[in-house]
Amino acid sequence: MSLQSHIEVLKERHAGLEMRISDEDNRPRPDSETLARLKLEKLRLKEEMERLQHSKD
């Protein structure tokens, strides 16, 4: 897998997490543990994408 395609996969996962976070947050009684876990995973993906972007340049 090329670096660019790996970054694209991470972007798709990041967008999917954003949707899951939004869905959970809009529930009548959102689960704070689930939100925290999803947000942490989203942050890790973002950091990995940034690291890969910098190594690509």
SERO-4910 file (N, C-alpha, C, O; in steps of 0.05 Angstrom, whole numbers):
BEGIN
 pado doro    nc1    nc2    nc3   cac1   cac2   cac3    cc1    cc2    cc3    oc1    oc2    oc3
  Met    A     17    -24      0      0      0      0     18     25      0     37     27     16
  Ser    A     12     43    -18     28     68    -19     21     86      5      1     83     18
  Leu    A     39    104     10     35    123     32     10    139     28     -6    142     47
  Gln    A      5    148      4    -19    165     -1    -45    148      2    -64    158     13
  Ser    A    -44    123     -6    -69    107     -3    -73    101     27    -96     99     36
  His    A    -51     97     42    -54     93     70    -66    117     84    -84    114    101
  Ile    A    -57    141     76    -69    166     87    -98    168     80   -114    176     97
  Glu    A   -106    160     56   -134    161     48   -151    142     65   -173    149     72
  Val    A   -141    119     70   -155    100     87   -159    111    115   -181    109    127
  Leu    A   -138    124    126   -140    136    152   -161    159    152   -176    162    171
  Lys    A   -162    174    130   -181    196    128   -210    185    128   -228    196    141
  Glu    A   -214    162    114   -241    150    114   -248    140    142   -271    143    150
  Arg    A   -230    128    156   -235    119    183   -241    142    201   -259    141    218
  His    A   -226    164    198   -230    188    214   -258    199    209   -272    207    228
  Ala    A   -267    200    184   -294    210    177   -315    192    189   -336    201    199
  Gly    A   -310    166    188   -329    147    200   -332    151    230   -354    149    241
  Leu    A   -309    156    243   -310    161    272   -325    187    278   -340    188    297
  Glu    A   -321    207    261   -336    232    265   -366    227    264   -381    239    280
  Met    A   -375    211    245   -403    205    243   -413    189    268   -435    194    278
  Arg    A   -397    170    277   -405    154    301   -406    172    325   -424    169    342
  Ile    A   -387    191    328   -387    209    350   -412    226    349   -426    230    370
  Ser    A   -419    236    326   -443    253    322   -468    237    329   -486    247    343
  Asp    A   -470    213    319   -493    196    325   -496    191    355   -518    194    366
  Glu    A   -474    184    368   -475    179    397   -482    204    412   -498    204    431
  Asp    A   -471    227    404   -475    252    418   -504    261    415   -514    275    433
  Asn    A   -517    254    394   -545    263    389   -566    243    400   -590    248    398
  Arg    A   -557    222    412   -576    203    425   -588    217    450   -576    235    461
  Pro    A   -611    208    458   -623    220    482   -605    218    507   -604    237    523
  Arg    A   -591    196    510   -573    193    533   -547    182    523   -542    158    525
  Pro    A   -529    200    513   -504    191    502   -487    177    523   -486    185    547
  Asp    A   -472    157    515   -454    142    533   -427    157    533   -413    157    513
  Ser    A   -420    169    556   -396    185    558   -371    168    554   -351    178    543
  Glu    A   -371    143    562   -348    125    558   -344    120    529   -321    120    519
  Thr    A   -365    114    515   -363    109    486   -354    134    471   -336    132    454
  Leu    A   -365    157    478   -356    182    466   -326    187    471   -312    195    452
  Ala    A   -317    183    495   -289    187    501   -271    168    485   -250    176    475
  Arg    A   -279    143    483   -263    123    468   -262    131    438   -241    130    426
  Leu    A   -285    138    427   -286    146    399   -269    171    393   -255    172    373
  Lys    A   -271    190    411   -256    215    408   -226    210    410   -210    222    395
  Leu    A   -218    192    428   -190    186    431   -179    171    406   -158    177    396
  Glu    A   -195    153    395   -187    139    371   -185    158    347   -167    157    331
  Lys    A   -204    177    346   -204    197    324   -179    215    327   -166    221    306
  Leu    A   -171    222    351   -147    238    355   -122    223    347   -104    234    334
  Arg    A   -121    197    354    -98    181    346    -96    179    315    -74    181    305
  Leu    A   -118    176    302   -118    175    273   -108    202    261    -91    202    243
  Lys    A   -117    224    272   -109    250    263    -79    254    266    -65    263    248
  Glu    A    -69    246    290    -40    248    295    -24    231    275     -3    240    266
  Glu    A    -33    207    270    -19    189    251    -20    201    223      0    200    209
  Met    A    -43    213    215    -44    225    188    -24    248    186    -11    251    166
  Glu    A    -23    265    207     -5    287    207     24    278    206     41    290    192
  Arg    A     31    257    221     58    246    221     65    236    193     87    241    183
  Leu    A     47    222    180     52    211    154     54    233    133     71    232    115
  Gln    A     38    254    136     40    277    117     67    290    119     79    297     99
  His    A     77    293    144    103    306    148    126    289    137    146    299    127
  Ser    A    123    263    140    145    245    130    144    244    100    165    239     87
  Lys    A    121    250     88    118    249     59    131    274     46    142    273     24
  Asp    A    130    297     60    141    322     49    171    323     49    182    343     40
***
